[in-house]
Amino acid sequence: MSNIARILALSLLALGMFIYPQEVLSSAGGGLTLWWRFVLPALLPFFILSELLMASGFVHFLGVLLESFMRPIFRLPGKAAFVVAMGYTSGFPMGAVLTARLRSEKDLTQEEGERLLAFTNNPSPGFMFGAVASGMLGKPALGILLASSVYLANLMVGFLFRFYKAEQKSQQSFTPPSLKRAWLEMRKAQNQDQRTLGQILGDAVRQSTNTVLMVAGFMAFFSVILRLLNQWNITLFLAAFSHRMIPEIQVPVFQALFNGLFEMTLGCQEAIQSLTFLNQQIALLTLLMGWGGLSVFAQVAGLISSTDLRFSSFVIARTLHAFIALSLSQFLLTVTKIPTSNLAIPIPDSSILFWNTWHLSSMVFLGCMSLLILFSMVRVRKLR
């Protein structure tokens, strides 16, 4: 974007905020409410946990054991497995936070960082099961289908990205994993970190709080922008124009699509309201959740701005993820029989939703870690 276009866009935004102060206030409040109810419980505990695990050397321990798994499948070092587990557990933008951290510490090459960034950003399990399946659809069982489509699609994107910059061979030599070497690597990482336990905990809480507050700022700001776009009927104009090009698709569906491409949660709500048939609702929901929204794009761009990771590869990966997730969801709908009766489950209050989201994310994290550790033990025995 040129400087003139940037200044013009910011001037229009400022003008809109002055003309519609009430809309700005309500949309910003709505974005922050969404952050408090869904994002904060899914992110903050795991941000702190990831910082503590990295400081303890656990990532180095896991990296040695899972090198023989991550290299052939994803062309990534074993340490990337920790980012995969945390990204799938906590949702946006945990994968970007940890990928940028590993790249800054030279644990990943530029190409490896871009491969890892491509498939470690998802909606959180709490959002898919709690907010969308139970809250918006009123069909909790569909959370299994939504999560399966999104997670499997992202793993497929990760496998496809193993061919990204494939001509550039890794400079690291492969050594068979062993528990002794993994333990030594963990001890070495602990010895290199001279901070006390209190300093480590304080730094973890401070850095995690700053990051999750940054996410809140992005959500509030993009909620305001989207409200102004709707106030000026820009998304309605785009939807009407698209309807003229493709008359089979109604204007509300296109409007839900455009709103969802900008902000995922609002698009998911409108997708359910604008579509009647379940397979169509699921198709648009998985498309939007695979894409993530421009608000998430801005968060990722800000998090990797201090590194040399290219943002274009992330955009390509999100596009692939969106269409693969849509295709998988329709396939799973045809081959599985998931009860989809409308249970009319109300969205719980904030305190209950906080604990439900925390419990679900914790279960996913423990499951990911257990599978990774179990696989590492099997690999150690086979390669002895």
C-alpha positions as CSV (number, residue, x, y, z in Angstrom):
1,M,0.0,0.0,0.0
2,S,1.4,3.4,-1.0
3,N,1.8,6.2,1.5
4,I,-1.0,8.2,-0.1
5,A,-3.4,5.2,0.1
6,R,-2.4,4.5,3.7
7,I,-3.0,8.1,4.7
8,L,-6.3,8.2,2.9
9,A,-7.5,5.0,4.6
10,L,-6.5,6.2,8.0
11,S,-8.2,9.6,7.4
12,L,-11.4,7.8,6.5
13,L,-11.2,5.6,9.5
14,A,-10.6,8.6,11.8
15,L,-13.5,10.4,10.2
16,G,-15.8,7.5,10.7
17,M,-14.8,7.2,14.3
18,F,-15.7,10.8,14.9
19,I,-19.0,10.6,13.0
20,Y,-20.2,7.3,14.7
21,P,-18.9,7.4,18.3
22,Q,-21.6,5.2,19.7
23,E,-21.0,2.5,17.1
24,V,-17.3,2.7,17.8
25,L,-18.0,2.3,21.6
26,S,-20.3,-0.6,21.2
27,S,-18.2,-2.5,18.7
28,A,-15.0,-2.1,20.7
29,G,-16.9,-3.3,23.8
30,G,-18.2,-6.3,21.8
31,G,-14.7,-7.2,20.7
32,L,-13.3,-6.9,24.2
33,T,-16.2,-9.0,25.6
34,L,-15.5,-11.7,23.0
35,W,-11.8,-11.6,24.1
36,W,-12.7,-11.9,27.8
37,R,-15.1,-14.8,27.3
38,F,-13.3,-16.9,24.7
39,V,-9.8,-15.8,24.0
40,L,-8.4,-15.0,27.5
41,P,-9.1,-18.3,29.1
42,A,-7.9,-20.2,26.1
43,L,-4.6,-18.3,25.7
44,L,-3.2,-16.7,28.9
45,P,-2.7,-19.9,31.0
46,F,-1.0,-21.6,28.0
47,F,1.1,-18.6,27.2
48,I,2.5,-18.7,30.7
49,L,2.9,-22.5,30.6
50,S,4.8,-22.4,27.3
51,E,7.2,-19.8,28.6
52,L,7.9,-21.9,31.7
53,L,8.3,-25.1,29.6
54,M,10.8,-23.4,27.3
55,A,12.7,-22.0,30.3
56,S,12.8,-25.4,31.9
57,G,14.5,-27.0,28.8
58,F,11.5,-29.2,28.0
59,V,11.5,-28.0,24.4
60,H,15.1,-29.1,24.0
61,F,14.3,-32.5,25.6
62,L,11.4,-33.1,23.3
63,G,13.3,-31.8,20.3
64,V,15.9,-34.5,20.6
65,L,13.4,-37.3,20.9
66,L,11.1,-36.2,18.1
67,E,13.7,-35.2,15.5
68,S,13.3,-38.5,13.7
69,F,9.5,-37.9,13.4
70,M,9.4,-34.2,12.5
71,R,12.2,-34.2,9.9
72,P,10.9,-36.8,7.5
73,I,7.2,-35.7,7.7
74,F,7.4,-31.9,8.0
75,R,11.1,-31.2,7.3
76,L,11.3,-29.5,10.7
77,P,13.5,-30.0,13.8
78,G,12.1,-31.9,16.8
79,K,11.6,-28.7,18.8
80,A,8.8,-27.8,16.3
81,A,6.7,-30.5,17.8
82,F,6.2,-28.4,20.9
83,V,4.9,-25.5,18.8
84,V,2.5,-27.9,17.0
85,A,1.1,-29.2,20.3
86,M,0.7,-25.7,21.8
87,G,-0.7,-24.2,18.7
88,Y,-3.4,-26.9,18.4
89,T,-4.2,-26.6,22.1
90,S,-4.5,-22.8,22.5
91,G,-5.5,-21.5,19.1
92,F,-4.6,-18.2,17.4
93,P,-1.9,-16.8,17.7
94,M,0.0,-19.2,19.9
95,G,1.7,-20.8,16.9
96,A,3.0,-17.4,15.7
97,V,4.3,-16.5,19.2
98,L,6.3,-19.6,19.6
99,T,7.5,-19.8,16.0
100,A,8.8,-16.2,16.2
101,R,10.5,-17.1,19.6
102,L,12.3,-20.1,18.1
103,R,13.4,-18.2,15.1
104,S,14.7,-15.3,17.2
105,E,16.8,-17.8,19.2
106,K,18.1,-19.4,15.9
107,D,16.5,-22.8,16.7
108,L,14.8,-22.6,13.2
109,T,16.1,-21.5,9.8
110,Q,14.0,-19.0,7.9
111,E,12.5,-21.6,5.7
112,E,11.8,-23.9,8.7
113,G,10.1,-21.0,10.5
114,E,7.8,-20.3,7.5
115,R,6.9,-24.0,7.3
116,L,6.1,-24.2,10.9
117,L,4.1,-20.9,10.9
118,A,2.0,-22.3,8.0
119,F,0.2,-25.0,10.0
120,T,0.3,-24.1,13.7
121,N,-2.4,-21.6,13.8
122,N,-6.0,-22.8,14.4
123,P,-9.1,-21.7,16.3
124,S,-8.9,-23.0,19.8
125,P,-10.8,-26.2,20.7
126,G,-12.8,-24.1,23.2
127,F,-14.0,-21.8,20.4
128,M,-15.0,-24.7,18.1
129,F,-16.7,-26.8,20.7
130,G,-18.0,-24.2,23.1
131,A,-18.7,-21.0,21.0
132,V,-19.6,-22.5,17.6
133,A,-20.9,-26.0,18.1
134,S,-22.7,-25.6,21.5
135,G,-23.3,-21.9,21.6
136,M,-24.1,-20.8,18.0
137,L,-25.3,-24.1,16.5
138,G,-26.8,-25.6,19.6
139,K,-25.4,-29.0,18.5
140,P,-22.4,-29.9,20.7
141,A,-21.7,-33.2,18.8
142,L,-20.8,-31.1,15.7
143,G,-17.7,-29.8,17.5
144,I,-16.1,-33.2,16.7
145,L,-16.7,-32.7,13.0
146,L,-15.6,-29.1,13.0
147,A,-12.4,-29.8,15.0
148,S,-11.5,-32.8,12.9
149,S,-11.9,-30.9,9.7
150,V,-9.9,-28.0,10.8
151,Y,-7.1,-29.9,12.5
152,L,-6.7,-32.6,9.8
153,A,-6.7,-29.9,7.1
154,N,-4.0,-28.0,8.9
155,L,-1.9,-31.2,9.2
156,M,-2.3,-31.7,5.5
157,V,-1.1,-28.1,4.9
158,G,1.9,-28.9,7.1
159,F,2.7,-31.9,5.0
160,L,2.3,-29.9,1.7
161,F,4.7,-27.2,3.1
162,R,7.4,-29.8,3.6
163,F,8.1,-29.2,-0.1
164,Y,8.3,-25.4,0.5
165,K,11.9,-24.4,-0.3
166,A,12.7,-28.1,-0.5
167,E,15.8,-27.5,-2.6
168,Q,17.5,-25.8,0.4
169,K,18.8,-28.7,2.4
170,S,19.1,-28.5,6.2
171,Q,22.6,-28.0,7.5
172,Q,21.9,-30.1,10.7
173,S,23.1,-33.6,10.8
174,F,20.8,-36.3,12.1
175,T,21.7,-38.2,15.2
176,P,19.5,-41.1,16.5
177,P,17.5,-40.0,19.5
178,S,18.3,-41.2,23.0
179,L,16.9,-40.4,26.5
180,K,20.4,-39.6,27.7
181,R,21.1,-37.1,25.0
182,A,17.7,-35.5,25.5
183,W,18.3,-35.2,29.2
184,L,21.8,-33.7,28.6
185,E,20.3,-31.1,26.2
186,M,17.7,-30.2,28.7
187,R,20.3,-29.7,31.4
188,K,22.4,-27.7,29.1
189,A,19.5,-25.3,28.3
190,Q,18.8,-25.0,32.1
191,N,22.4,-24.1,32.8
192,Q,22.5,-21.5,30.1
193,D,19.5,-19.7,31.7
194,Q,20.9,-17.9,34.7
195,R,17.6,-16.6,36.0
196,T,16.1,-17.6,39.3
197,L,12.8,-19.4,39.5
198,G,11.1,-16.2,40.6
199,Q,12.6,-14.3,37.7
200,I,11.5,-17.0,35.3
201,L,7.9,-17.0,36.6
202,G,7.7,-13.2,36.6
203,D,9.1,-12.9,33.1
204,A,6.6,-15.6,31.9
205,V,3.6,-13.8,33.4
206,R,4.7,-10.4,32.2
207,Q,5.4,-11.5,28.6
208,S,2.3,-13.6,28.4
209,T,0.1,-10.7,29.7
210,N,1.6,-8.3,27.2
211,T,0.9,-10.7,24.4
212,V,-2.7,-11.5,25.3
213,L,-3.4,-7.7,25.8
214,M,-2.0,-7.1,22.3
215,V,-4.5,-9.7,21.0
216,A,-7.3,-7.8,22.8
217,G,-6.2,-4.5,21.2
218,F,-6.3,-6.1,17.7
219,M,-9.7,-7.6,18.3
220,A,-11.2,-4.3,19.6
221,F,-9.6,-2.3,16.7
222,F,-10.8,-4.7,14.0
223,S,-14.2,-4.9,15.5
224,V,-14.5,-1.1,15.1
225,I,-13.2,-1.2,11.5
226,L,-15.7,-4.0,10.6
227,R,-18.6,-2.1,12.2
228,L,-17.7,1.0,10.2
229,L,-17.6,-1.0,7.0
230,N,-21.0,-2.3,7.7
231,Q,-22.2,1.1,8.7
232,W,-21.1,2.5,5.3
233,N,-22.7,-0.6,3.6
234,I,-19.4,-1.5,2.0
235,T,-19.7,-5.2,2.8
236,L,-23.4,-5.1,1.6
237,F,-22.2,-3.5,-1.7
238,L,-19.6,-6.3,-2.2
239,A,-22.2,-8.9,-1.3
240,A,-24.7,-7.5,-3.8
241,F,-22.1,-7.3,-6.5
242,S,-21.0,-10.9,-5.9
243,H,-24.7,-11.9,-6.0
244,R,-25.0,-10.4,-9.5
245,M,-22.0,-12.4,-10.6
246,I,-23.2,-15.7,-8.9
247,P,-27.1,-15.4,-8.6
248,E,-27.3,-18.9,-7.0
249,I,-25.8,-17.6,-3.8
250,Q,-27.9,-15.1,-1.8
251,V,-26.7,-11.7,-0.6
252,P,-26.8,-12.5,3.1
253,V,-24.5,-15.5,2.5
254,F,-22.0,-13.3,0.6
255,Q,-22.2,-10.7,3.4
256,A,-21.5,-13.4,6.0
257,L,-18.5,-14.6,3.9
258,F,-17.0,-11.1,3.6
259,N,-17.5,-10.3,7.3
260,G,-16.0,-13.7,8.2
261,L,-13.0,-13.1,5.9
262,F,-12.4,-9.9,8.0
263,E,-13.4,-11.2,11.5
264,M,-13.9,-14.9,12.0
265,T,-16.4,-14.9,14.9
266,L,-18.8,-12.5,13.4
267,G,-18.7,-14.4,10.1
268,C,-19.5,-17.6,11.9
269,Q,-22.5,-16.1,13.6
270,E,-23.9,-14.7,10.3
271,A,-23.1,-17.9,8.4
272,I,-25.5,-19.9,10.8
273,Q,-28.2,-17.2,10.5
274,S,-28.0,-16.8,6.7
275,L,-28.0,-20.5,5.7
276,T,-30.7,-23.1,6.3
277,F,-29.1,-26.4,5.5
278,L,-26.6,-28.0,7.9
279,N,-24.1,-29.0,5.3
280,Q,-24.0,-25.4,4.0
281,Q,-23.5,-24.0,7.5
282,I,-20.7,-26.4,8.2
283,A,-19.0,-25.7,4.8
284,L,-19.0,-21.9,5.4
285,L,-18.0,-22.3,9.1
286,T,-15.0,-24.5,8.3
287,L,-13.9,-22.2,5.5
288,L,-13.9,-19.2,7.8
289,M,-12.2,-21.0,10.6
290,G,-9.5,-22.3,8.3
291,W,-9.0,-18.7,7.0
292,G,-8.9,-17.1,10.4
293,G,-9.7,-13.5,9.5
294,L,-7.7,-10.4,8.8
295,S,-7.7,-9.6,12.5
296,V,-5.6,-12.8,13.1
297,F,-3.5,-11.9,10.0
298,A,-2.7,-8.6,11.7
299,Q,-1.8,-10.3,14.9
300,V,0.6,-12.7,13.2
301,A,2.1,-10.0,11.1
302,G,2.9,-8.0,14.3
303,L,4.3,-11.0,16.1
304,I,6.7,-12.0,13.3
305,S,7.7,-8.4,12.4
306,S,10.9,-8.7,14.5
307,T,12.0,-11.7,12.5
308,D,12.9,-12.4,8.9
309,L,9.8,-14.7,8.4
310,R,7.9,-13.9,5.3
311,F,4.2,-13.2,5.7
312,S,3.2,-14.3,2.2
313,S,3.7,-18.0,3.0
314,F,1.3,-17.6,5.9
315,V,-1.4,-16.1,3.6
316,I,-0.9,-19.0,1.1
317,A,-1.2,-21.6,4.0
318,R,-4.4,-20.0,5.3
319,T,-6.0,-20.1,1.9
320,L,-5.1,-23.7,1.4
321,H,-6.3,-24.5,4.9
322,A,-9.7,-22.9,4.3
323,F,-10.5,-24.9,1.2
324,I,-9.1,-28.2,2.5
325,A,-11.1,-27.8,5.7
326,L,-14.3,-27.1,3.7
327,S,-13.7,-30.2,1.6
328,L,-13.0,-32.4,4.6
329,S,-16.1,-31.2,6.4
330,Q,-18.3,-32.2,3.5
331,F,-16.6,-35.6,3.2
332,L,-17.0,-36.3,7.0
333,L,-20.6,-35.3,6.9
334,T,-21.2,-38.0,4.2
335,V,-19.3,-40.8,5.9
336,T,-20.1,-40.3,9.6
337,K,-23.3,-40.3,11.5
338,I,-23.0,-37.6,14.2
339,P,-26.2,-36.7,16.2
340,T,-27.2,-33.3,15.1
341,S,-30.5,-32.7,16.8
342,N,-31.0,-29.2,18.1
343,L,-30.3,-29.3,21.8
344,A,-31.0,-25.6,22.2
345,I,-28.1,-25.3,24.7
346,P,-27.7,-21.7,25.9
347,I,-24.4,-20.0,26.0
348,P,-23.2,-20.2,29.6
349,D,-22.2,-17.2,31.7
350,S,-18.6,-16.0,31.7
351,S,-17.4,-17.8,34.8
352,I,-18.7,-21.2,33.6
353,L,-17.5,-20.7,30.1
354,F,-14.0,-19.8,31.4
355,W,-13.7,-23.1,33.3
356,N,-15.2,-25.1,30.4
357,T,-12.8,-23.6,27.9
358,W,-9.9,-24.1,30.3
359,H,-10.8,-27.8,30.9
360,L,-11.2,-28.5,27.2
361,S,-7.9,-26.8,26.3
362,S,-6.2,-28.7,29.1
363,M,-7.5,-32.0,27.9
364,V,-6.3,-31.3,24.3
365,F,-2.9,-30.2,25.6
366,L,-2.4,-33.3,27.8
367,G,-3.5,-35.5,24.9
368,C,-1.0,-33.9,22.5
369,M,1.8,-34.1,25.0
370,S,1.0,-37.7,25.9
371,L,0.9,-38.8,22.3
372,L,4.2,-36.9,21.5
373,I,6.0,-38.4,24.6
374,L,4.6,-41.9,23.9
375,F,5.7,-41.7,20.3
376,S,9.1,-40.5,21.3
377,M,9.5,-43.5,23.7
378,V,8.6,-45.9,20.9
379,R,11.0,-44.3,18.5
380,V,13.9,-44.5,21.1
381,R,13.3,-48.2,21.5
382,K,13.2,-48.9,17.8
383,L,16.3,-46.9,17.0
384,R,18.5,-48.4,19.8
